[in-house]
């Protein structure tokens, strides 16, 4: 990167509505206390679509151009399971056992493919939607619970947009902010006339 400015650490994601995130964090709070976990703030909840990594600030508009070229349909994700992932020591809400919407798989593929074509180096992985709810959970604490566990009531996230998020590391952990947002379309939307923000 040629710029002297600090690089941006970016990824594309889906976000639950603010009320959904708050309700989910409050619902699992007793479990997180039992696990002596570090809860993820409600405003940080997201499902990563494509991790881009560090880019120069002057390349941000080019990356936004990649997003603006995507024409994916709206879809829903049904988060109904809690899982403990031992290596990163996190608890996640997942869509275990459910078929993934083809529209979102196509969006993930398109973002990765077009980002590579534009000269970025995305971390290409199969789409496994999850919302990280807590971090820094010891295996010994996690072993006191049975995994996977049912998430009841489940969280149904209606995806009508996707976002570009920046991750910044601070003393209290990572914080995330939205730097771009693009619509997902109803099947009968005329994409050529859609207003992209």
Secondary structure by P-SEA (a helix, b strand, c coil): ccccccccbbbbbccccaaaaaaaaaaaaaaaaaacccccccccbbbbccccccccccaaaaaaaaaaacccccccccccbbbbbccccccccccccccccaaaaaaaaaaaaaaaaaccccccccccccccccccccaaaaaacccccccccbbbbbccbbbbbbbbbccccbbbbbcbbbbbbcccccccccccc
